[in-house]
Amino acid sequence: MVDAFTEAAEAEGLIEDFIVLNGDGSVPQQQSQLAGLILRGVDAIANNAASETALNDIV
């Protein structure tokens, strides 16, 4: 997922840099990482959620 996303965005000149995080399928870890990205003010977030509903409160 990461390679396909970054290759397409870089080819179009759409991104300058990016952050890759791995929550290892852990909902609490993903919740913490998403909250951190939001606090950092990133422009976009692509996520492969560990649960269909666990991240709803953050998003």
Residue frames as qw, qx, qy, qz and C-alpha x, y, z in Angstrom:
[[0.000, 0.886, 0.463, 0.000, 0.00, 0.00, 0.00],
 [0.306, -0.801, 0.080, 0.508, 2.74, 2.46, 0.94],
 [0.411, -0.193, 0.572, 0.683, 4.77, 1.90, -2.22],
 [0.233, 0.543, 0.686, 0.424, 1.80, 2.26, -4.57],
 [0.114, -0.919, -0.349, 0.146, 0.58, 5.40, -2.80],
 [0.333, -0.741, 0.200, 0.547, 3.93, 7.15, -2.75],
 [0.433, 0.007, 0.633, 0.641, 4.90, 6.19, -6.30],
 [0.179, 0.699, 0.611, 0.327, 1.67, 7.62, -7.71],
 [0.187, -0.941, -0.206, 0.192, 1.85, 10.80, -5.63],
 [0.437, -0.567, 0.344, 0.608, 5.53, 11.41, -6.39],
 [0.431, 0.236, 0.651, 0.578, 5.00, 10.81, -10.12],
 [0.069, 0.819, 0.488, 0.293, 2.35, 13.53, -10.13],
 [0.292, 0.340, -0.233, 0.863, 4.47, 15.86, -8.01],
 [0.476, -0.662, -0.351, -0.460, 1.79, 15.91, -5.33],
 [0.736, -0.665, -0.097, 0.080, 3.85, 15.20, -2.22],
 [0.199, 0.822, -0.454, 0.280, 7.07, 16.60, -0.87],
 [0.102, 0.315, -0.875, 0.354, 7.49, 14.26, 2.11],
 [0.758, -0.302, -0.349, -0.462, 5.50, 11.67, 4.03],
 [0.314, -0.426, 0.725, -0.441, 5.34, 9.74, 7.30],
 [0.719, -0.025, -0.641, -0.266, 4.83, 5.97, 7.48],
 [0.388, -0.388, 0.634, -0.544, 3.66, 4.40, 10.74],
 [0.558, -0.025, -0.805, -0.198, 2.88, 0.77, 11.58],
 [0.556, -0.419, 0.298, -0.653, 0.36, -0.01, 14.29],
 [0.087, 0.210, -0.972, 0.059, 0.92, -3.77, 13.98],
 [0.434, -0.346, -0.747, -0.366, -2.83, -4.37, 13.89],
 [0.296, -0.361, -0.660, 0.589, -3.24, -2.84, 17.34],
 [0.044, -0.816, -0.472, -0.332, -6.25, -0.56, 17.69],
 [0.412, -0.852, -0.120, 0.298, -4.83, 1.43, 20.66],
 [0.532, -0.279, 0.339, 0.725, -1.57, 1.93, 18.76],
 [0.249, 0.450, 0.551, 0.657, -3.41, 3.15, 15.65],
 [0.196, -0.892, -0.401, -0.069, -5.57, 5.47, 17.75],
 [0.491, -0.705, 0.061, 0.509, -2.47, 7.00, 19.29],
 [0.467, -0.042, 0.471, 0.747, -0.73, 7.35, 15.93],
 [0.128, 0.661, 0.557, 0.487, -3.75, 8.99, 14.29],
 [0.305, -0.907, -0.255, 0.135, -4.15, 11.42, 17.17],
 [0.533, -0.504, 0.224, 0.641, -0.47, 12.30, 16.87],
 [0.371, 0.242, 0.542, 0.715, -0.74, 12.94, 13.12],
 [0.050, -0.832, -0.482, -0.270, -3.78, 15.15, 13.66],
 [0.429, -0.834, -0.084, 0.337, -1.94, 17.14, 16.33],
 [0.515, -0.262, 0.380, 0.722, 1.01, 17.56, 13.95],
 [0.352, 0.703, 0.083, -0.612, -1.36, 19.07, 11.39],
 [0.350, -0.091, 0.778, 0.514, -0.53, 16.76, 8.50],
 [0.352, 0.263, -0.272, -0.856, -2.31, 17.53, 5.22],
 [0.795, 0.072, -0.377, -0.470, -3.61, 14.00, 4.56],
 [0.431, -0.333, 0.804, -0.239, -3.87, 10.61, 6.24],
 [0.727, 0.152, -0.555, -0.373, -4.17, 7.24, 4.48],
 [0.412, -0.368, 0.710, -0.437, -5.05, 4.47, 6.89],
 [0.618, -0.011, -0.748, -0.242, -5.55, 0.70, 6.80],
 [0.507, -0.494, 0.320, -0.629, -7.59, 0.33, 9.99],
 [0.078, 0.169, -0.962, 0.201, -7.21, -2.65, 12.32],
 [0.152, 0.422, 0.828, -0.336, -10.95, -2.44, 13.06],
 [0.107, 0.556, 0.600, 0.565, -13.98, -1.24, 11.10],
 [0.271, -0.843, -0.348, -0.306, -15.24, 0.95, 13.93],
 [0.674, -0.483, -0.263, 0.492, -12.49, 1.49, 16.51],
 [0.395, -0.057, 0.081, 0.913, -11.12, 4.64, 14.88],
 [0.007, 0.722, 0.567, 0.397, -14.50, 6.34, 14.40],
 [0.362, -0.858, -0.268, 0.247, -14.11, 8.61, 17.43],
 [0.460, -0.460, 0.239, 0.721, -10.79, 9.96, 16.20],
 [0.238, 0.208, 0.593, 0.740, -11.77, 10.41, 12.58]]
